Amino acid sequence: MKPEQIQELRHSLATPQVERNAEEIVRLIWLTSVMTDELQQKLETLQPAHDPDPEPAPASKPAKTPRK
């Protein structure tokens, strides 16, 4: 793009609606970040980060085949 085209594009985008949209996008990104942090904290309270002594999974028994 030519410098004149870039300047013209910048000028055409500098409208109140574009500014409001940009502010709303920034606000939503911030809100998403805050909510993600809160959900992560809640998840950590529900699940321990590391279980030092996990219970072994029960061994599965082979299916019995009927005798003929």
C-alpha positions as CSV (number, residue, x, y, z in Angstrom):
1,M,0.0,0.0,0.0
2,K,1.1,3.5,-0.7
3,P,1.5,5.9,2.3
4,E,-1.3,8.0,1.0
5,Q,-3.6,5.0,0.9
6,I,-2.6,4.1,4.5
7,Q,-3.3,7.6,5.7
8,E,-6.7,7.6,3.9
9,L,-7.6,4.3,5.5
10,R,-6.7,5.5,8.9
11,H,-8.8,8.6,8.5
12,S,-11.8,6.6,7.2
13,L,-11.6,4.3,10.3
14,A,-11.4,7.1,12.8
15,T,-15.1,7.3,13.4
16,P,-17.0,7.3,16.7
17,Q,-18.5,4.0,16.0
18,V,-15.2,2.3,15.3
19,E,-13.8,3.8,18.6
20,R,-16.8,2.5,20.5
21,N,-16.4,-0.9,19.0
22,A,-12.7,-0.9,19.8
23,E,-13.5,0.1,23.5
24,E,-16.1,-2.7,23.7
25,I,-13.7,-5.3,22.3
26,V,-11.0,-4.2,24.9
27,R,-13.6,-4.4,27.7
28,L,-14.8,-7.9,26.6
29,I,-11.2,-9.1,26.4
30,W,-10.5,-7.8,29.9
31,L,-13.8,-9.4,31.2
32,T,-12.9,-12.7,29.6
33,S,-9.5,-12.6,31.3
34,V,-11.0,-11.9,34.7
35,M,-13.6,-14.6,34.3
36,T,-11.0,-17.1,33.2
37,D,-8.9,-16.4,36.3
38,E,-11.9,-16.8,38.5
39,L,-12.9,-20.1,36.9
40,Q,-9.3,-21.4,37.2
41,Q,-9.3,-20.6,40.9
42,K,-12.7,-22.4,41.4
43,L,-11.4,-25.4,39.4
44,E,-8.3,-25.6,41.6
45,T,-10.5,-25.7,44.7
46,L,-12.5,-28.5,43.3
47,Q,-9.6,-30.6,42.0
48,P,-6.2,-30.9,43.8
49,A,-3.4,-29.8,41.4
50,H,-1.5,-33.0,42.1
51,D,-2.6,-36.2,43.9
52,P,0.6,-37.6,45.5
53,D,-1.0,-41.0,46.1
54,P,-3.6,-41.8,43.5
55,E,-5.7,-44.9,43.9
56,P,-4.8,-47.6,41.4
57,A,-7.5,-48.2,38.8
58,P,-9.4,-51.5,39.3
59,A,-8.1,-54.3,37.2
60,S,-10.6,-55.3,34.6
61,K,-11.6,-58.9,34.5
62,P,-11.8,-60.8,31.2
63,A,-15.3,-61.4,30.1
64,K,-16.4,-65.0,30.8
65,T,-17.3,-67.0,27.8
66,P,-20.2,-69.4,28.1
67,R,-19.3,-73.1,28.1
68,K,-20.9,-75.4,25.5
